[in-house]
Amino acid sequence: MKTRKFTILHSNDIHGDFLAEVRGEEGSLIGGLALLSGYINKVRREEENVLYVIAGDMVQGSMIDAEYKGISTMEIMNYLAPDVVCLGNHEFDYGLPHLLFLEKMAHFPIVNANLYIKGHNRLMKPYHIINKAGFDIMFIGVITEKIMDSLSKDHLISSFVTLEEASHEIGNITGAYKNDDIDLTILLTHIGFDSDIELAKMLKPEWGIDMIIGGHSHTVLDKPACINNILIAQAGVGSDQIGRFDITVDDDTNSIVEYKWQLVPIKEGIAEPDKYLTEFIDSFKKKVDDKYGSILTKFSFKLLHQQREVETALGNLLADIVAEVAECDIALVGSGAIRTKELGPVVTLGDFRKCFPYDDTITKFHINGAQVKNIFSRFMRSENRNGEGECYQINKGVRAVYNNKNNLLESFEINGVPIKDSDTFSICIFGYHLANCKEYLGMSEAELKQMKGGKIITTSGQGLFEEYLTQHQNMKSEVEGRLVYI
């Protein structure tokens, strides 16, 4: 039996988490790419056969990333030198043409097997084979269905993004290499941990998939799952930790015969920070700090947005601003568009851009009460509040009560008055949600426009918020029972 030991380090959902933070009673430094790079460098020195992979979402989440539209991130990722990376949904945040530009910047392969240019070939290289210590290791990339929401305005892209279609693509690729001696096959996925488990159940043993390294759901594990004899792991979110597999692979059976996995905390003392990467990141940070350090406003106290599926104080404030400026009855602000868990009390321009990085149009429509109830029934339903569904923050005066047990909208009031199905109400919707309104709201754009609609309130929602905040100081906002679940 010929065996070989490998160490596979893996990250996912780094989201521009470049800088270390001081945490805990002792004020220890946690995370940051300089410390993460120091640990990766240390393992590369200590172990003979090391691979470092990233399971999607390198970009979006920091001002350094947003200011340079991912260009800074790709340069920093080049410094980390991953062996292979798969696409995440946020790699598309700056648009498809820009993603293709970023891909050209990468000094590492980016793989994806289930996105196609319509009528043509796959968008990206579907797999990458690395020969390490005489062993051939295949990596195949798979992405979530969520990507199609981001590409809803781009009709050049088609996909095979359902789990069934993704498994078929995987079968095609592995089948093409049946006569080659692939010693280890690893899926790099960005579909979420639960979907990884479902996908593993669909994969045929003869396809030879040994491992799924995933992302998207930000799942923190104590140990990998093992489904259909396939190991499944991911490493939370950001740069505060890294996953580590130490495995032994048998060349005769092309399988893992022994493994150890751990979620390694990236904290002071684990390695020496990479001083050159620190200097490189600081060169970006200084320019961003100079540009975005001005104070927009000061809240009376810190506002929180701890969970996207429920009403939050920060979400309430943003929805109230839209409703006031647009003079509408109902303002829908996507919970997922709010990217930080807290904001304030002092809010700089950089703080707000990090919190709300997406610039988008806001359009006002008029719909009837029955349609309003249908919209709220759709996004408040239990199965939508699973971390993957699109949830909303709403403005003052609106109160919706949803019964989880009976799966129905129990009551809906505006300014304390139950609405009637035949009444007319104005509603404001951001461009991303308008582009996906059939799925998210249960209404097509044509239905939204039937009564009176399509008035663009602003072409820059981000600018609307920033202008309002500069003109209003010491604002307060609290959770007050706008969205109620019983």
N, C-alpha and C positions, 0 to 999 in steps of 0.2 A: 504494500500500500504506500503510494507516494502522497505525502501531505505537505501543506505549506501553511504557515501562520500569517494572517493579515490583520492590520488594525484599520478600521473604517471609522473616521470621525465624520459627524454629520450635524449640520445646522439647518434651520428652516425659519422662514418668516423673520428675517433679521430686521427688515423694515427700517433701514437707515439708523439702527441703534449703534452709533459709532462711539459714543462717549461713555466713560465709566461714571458711575454714580456713587455717592457716599451714602451708606445705609447702615442701620443697626446702631446699637448703643455705643459700640466702640468706634463708629465712624469708618468702617472698612470700605475700601473701594470694591465695587461689584461691577462686573461686565465691562463693556467697551471693547472695540475691536483691537486696540493695542494689546490688551491683556489676553484676549482670545487668540490673536496672532502669536503672542509669546508662548501660549500653551501648545498651539499647533506646531510651532517651530520646535518646541521641546520634545513632543512626541515623535516628530520626524527625525530628530537626532537619536532618540532612544530606541525606536523600533525600526525593524528592517524594511517592512513592506507596509507603507502607510498610504491611505487614500483619504482625501477630504472632499466631501460632496455637500451640496446645498440643494434642499428640496423646495425651491421657489420663494418668491416675495423677498428679493434682495432690496427692492426700492420702496419708496413711500413711507413716511413716518417721521422724517426729520427735516428741519429747515435746510440743512446742507444738501440733502437729496432734492428737495422741492426747488430750491433756488437754481440748481444746475440741471433740473429735469432728468435726474438719474445719471448724468455724465460723471459727476463726482463719485457716485456709488460704484459705477463700473470701474473707474480707475482704482478705487480702494479695493474692490474685489479682485482686480488683477494683482494687487499686492499680496492678498491672501493666497492667491494661486490655487483655487479649488481644482480638482481633477475633472469634475463634471458637475453641471448644474441643470436642473429642470426649470421650466417656466412656471411662474405663479400668476395668479390673476392680476396682481398689482403691477406686474411688468408691463401691462397694457395701459396703465393709467395716463400716460402721456401720449397715447395714440399709437396705432399700428405702425405708421411710417417711422416714428421715433424709436419704437422698439427695435425695428430692423436696423436702425442706425446704432443703437446701443449694442445689439448683437455683434455688429462689425467691430465694435471697440473691444469686445471681450477677448482675452487671451486664453480662454478656456471654452470647451464645447458646451453649448446649451441644447438640450435634447427635449423633443416633444413629438409624440407619435400620433396624437389624435386631433390636430388642427390642420386643416387643408385650405389652400387657395382654391376657390371654386373652379372645378373643371380641370384642375392642374395637380401639382404635387403637394406634398406636405409642406407646411409653412417653415418648419425647422427640421434639422437633422433628427430622425426619430430615435436613434440609439447611438451609443458610442462604446467601442470595445477597447479596453485597456489591457495590455500585456504587462503583467507584473510578476517577476520571479518565475517566468516561464508559464504562468497561468493566464488564460484569457478570461477577462471579467467583462460582461456585457451590462450596460446601463440603458434602460428604456424610460423615457419621460411620459408622464400622463398628467393631464390637467383637469380641473373641475369644470362642471357645467356653468358655474358662475361667470366664467370668462365670456360667455356669449352675451351676458348683460352688458359688459363693458364694450363689446363690439357690435351692439345692436344697430348702430348707425353705419357700420361698415359692411356693405353687402358683398365684399370680395371674399369673405371668410366663410367657410363651412366647416363642419366638424363631425367627429364621431365621439361625442363627449358623454353620452350615457355610459353607465358602468358596463352594460352588455356590449356596447359598441367598442369601448376601450379594451375590454377583454379580448374581443375579436381581433383588434389591431395587434395586441400583444401576441396572440396565437400566430398571426401571420408572420410577425418578425421572428419569433423563436423557431417557427417551422422552417423558415428560410435558412436557418443555421443548423439544421439537424445533423448534417454531415460534417460540421465543424466541431472541434472539441472546445466548446464553451464550458469552462470549469465552474463559473459562478454567474448567475443572472439576478440582477437587482433592479427593481422598479423604483424610480424616483418619482413620487407622486405629489400632487398638490390638490387633493380632493377631500381632505379631512379624515380623521382617524376612523370614524364609523364607516365611511365609504371604503376606506382601505380594507376593513374587515369584510365588507360585502364583496369587494372585488376579489379578495383572496379566495373566497368560497367559489367563485366562478372559474378560477384558473385551473386548467387541466394539469394533473401531475406530470404528464409527458412533456409539457412545455418547459419544465425545469426551472420555474421561478423559485429562488431560494429566500428572497428577502424583499420587503417593501419598506423603503425609507420615505416617510411622508411629511406633509405640512398642511397648512391652511386652517386647521381647527385649533392650533396653539395648544395641543394636548401635552400635559406633563405626565409621564409614566413612571411607575416604580420598576416595571420590568416590561419587556416586549410582549406583545400578544403572539400566539402561535396558532395560526388558522390554516388548515389544509397543508400542514407541514411547512408553512411560510412564516418567517419571523417578521413582525411588523413593529416599527418604532418611529417616534418623532421626538423632537427636543424643544417643546414649549414654544417660546417666542423671544425674539431679541438676541442679545449677545451675552446674557447672564449665565448661560449654560451651553453645553455642547454634548451631543450624544457620542458614545464611544462603544463600538463593537470590537472585541478581540476574538477572532474566529480561526478555526482550523478547517481547511478545505481539503477534501480527498480528491485527487486527480482521477482515480479509477471510477468513482461513482458520481463525480461532479456535484458534490453535495457538502454541506457544512456538517462536520462530525462533532464539533465542540465549539461552544461560544460562551462569551461573557459580555454582558452589556451593562453600562452604567451611564447615568446622566451626571456629567461632571460639572459642578458649579465653577464658574469663572470668577474667582475672587482673589484678593490679595494673598500672595504667598504661593499660589499654584504654579506661577512661572514669572519670569521677568517680563514686564511690558515691553513691547517692541517699540523702542524709542524712535526709530525711523518712521514707523507708521504713525506714531503720535505726532511727530512734526508735520507729516503729510496731511493728516486730518486737521491739525491746527491751522494750516495754511488756508484751508477752506473755511474753517470756523471763524477766523478773524474777519474775513470779508463779509460773511453772513451777519456776524454780530454788529459790525459797523453799520450795515444797511438796515437791519431789523431790530435794533436795540431801542428805538424810540417807543415811548409809552402811549398806548392807545387810550386806555381808560383804567379806572380802579373800581373794582366791585366793593361792596360793603363787607363781603366775606368770600372765601373760596367757594366756587360752584363745582359740583360733582357730576360726573357722567359715568358711573361705575358699571352699569349694565345696559346694554343697548335694547333689550327686550322690554324694558319698563320705562315709565316716566322718570325723568331726571331733572334736577334743578337747572343744569346748564342747557339741556334740551329745551326746557320751557322758555328760558330767556331768548334763545335763538328763534323759536317759533313765534314768540310774542313780537319780536322785532319785525319779522316778515309780515305778520298780520297787521301791525300798526302802519308800516310803510305802504303796504299794498292795499290797505283798507279792505280786507277780505274777512269772511266769516270763519274760514278754516284754513290754516297754514300747515302743510305737511313738510317737516324737515327730517330727512333720512337719518336715523340714529347712527348708521354705519359711517356717515360722512363726518361725524364728530369723532376724531381720532385720538383724543386724550381723555383720561379718566377724571381730570380736574383742570380748572382754569382760574387764575386770579390768586389773591385779590388784585395785585398789580398785573396788568396785562400789556405786554409789549406787542409790537406788530409781529415779531417772530413767534411769540407765544400763540397768538391767534392763528397765524398761518399754519403752525404745526397742529393746532387743534382742528382747524377747518381748512384742509389743504386743497379742496376741490372748488374750482371756480366754475360757475354754471349759470345758465339762464333761469329765471323764475317766470312762470306764465300763469295767468289767472283765467279760470273758466267759471261758468255758471252751470250748476247741475241741480237736480231735484233731490228731495229728502230721501227717497228710496235709493237713489244712487249713492248718496252719502253713507247710508247705513250699509250698503253692500261693500263699499270700500273699507269701512272700519271692521265689518265682519270678516273680511278677507285677511287683513294684516294682523288682527288681534287673535285669530284662531290659534289654538294650542300648537298645532303642527308647524306653524310659521315661526313660533318662538323657540327655535332649536339651535340658535347660533348661526344658522345659514340663511334664514328667511329675512326679508326686508321689512324692518320695523320703523316706526315713525315717532317723532315728538310733535306735540300739537299745542296750539295756542290757548291762552286764557279764555274762559267762557265756554269752552267745549268740555263736555263730560260724557265719556262713553263707558258703559259697564258691560263687561263680557262674562258670561257664565261658562266656566271651563267644563263643568260636568255635563251640561246640556249642549255645549258647542254652539252657542248662539249669542248674538248681541242683545242683551236684556233691556237696555235703555240707552237713549242718546238725547242729550239736551244741549242747547246753546243758550247761554245766559239764563239758565234755570228753567227754560221752557222746552218740553219735549217737542221734537220736530215732527212735522207731518210729511208724508210721502210726496205730497203734491207741492210743497213749498220749494222756493228757489233759494240756493245758497251759492256764494262765491267761494272758490277754493283755489289755493296757490300750490303749484307743483314745480319742483326743480326739474331741469332738463333731462338728467339721467333717469329719473323716475318716470318722466313723460315718455321717454324712448322705450321704456319697459313697462308701460302702464297696463297692458293686457295681463301680464303675469303678476305684477305687484299689486295692482288696484282692481283687477277684474273688469276693466273697461278699456276699450280701444280709444285711440286719439280721436277717431271720428265721433265716437259716442260722447266724448268730453266736449266736443265742439258743436254738438247738435243744438244746444240751447243758445248759448252766447259764449263764445270763447276764443281763446287764442291770443289774448292781449298780453304781450310781453311786458312785465313790470320792470325787469332789468336784465341786461345781458351779462351782468356780473354780480352774482349773489354774494361772493366774497367781498366785493367792493361795497355793496349795500351794507353789510354787517360792519365793515371797518369804518365807514363814514358815520354810521349811527353811533358806534361806540365812542368815537372821538367827541361827539356832541352830548354824550350822556355819562355822567360820573356817579359813582357810589350806588350803582344799581343793585337791586336784590332780586333773588328768585328762589323759590322753594317748591318742593314736591307738594301738590295740593289736591291730588285725586282727580286728575284729568282723565287718566286711563286707569280703570279699575277692573281687577280680575277677581271673580268670586267662585 
